[in-house]
């Protein structure tokens, strides 16, 4: 459980491959949950830590991010913030958020960044004072979400937005432990990337030990995530797409991942 002065951040597994995340301020006792795949692990972690949940942030409407929301809210009385575009899809939202909104919760300012593509309602949350972000199912470690509701240009624009918006040392949490399979795929489109080779080996070791591969950092993703690196000449050459637009290269990479 990493701590930085007055904040503790706790990540823990939910369902088969989801993560729950709790942020707790040691001074004000503000405690924020991000997404609720299942209420039971949250209640267990809160009890073990001795924290009282005060707020919940929801990134998007998919069931594996909201299935435990109503039970967790009922058990804790936490105030819930979620995407405006899903006001009729997610039960239990108290406040609606959209791209560009800023929230003031406890000691923190939280920037709401619209990152549609995986879903149209997807919101990523950035805590600039903590240099921490949660990207839901938009950006994973060495990967990105499958495009269900948006289109490929929209998803590329969202990833490019995160790459330009978040400082390189931002600590990034996301919705799923997909890193091992993402790393193996990344090597098929960026095989000569030495940083990627090293990271992929580290991921294999962590997973063999049953350890999580998250959080990541934007610096790691910019160096090794092929979905952010569509403008990289080495990737373009490997794909036979020299000089093509990053959006087109991204589309090819995502299509290959979908078929794999």
Buried (B, 14 or more C-beta within 10 A) or exposed (E): EEEEEEBBBBBBBBBEEBBBBBBBBEEEEBBBBBBBBBBEBBBEBBEEBEBEBBBBBBBBBBEBBBBBBBBBBEBBEBBBBBBBBBEEBBEBBEEBBEBEBEBEBBEBEBBBBBBBBBBBBBBBBBBBEBBBBBBBBBBBBBBBBEBEBBEBBBBBBBBBBBBEBBEEEBBBBBBBBBBBBBBBBBBEBBEEBEEBBEBBEEBBEBBEEEEBBBBBBBBBBBBBBBBBBBBBEEBBEBBEBEEBBBBBBBBBBBEBBEEE
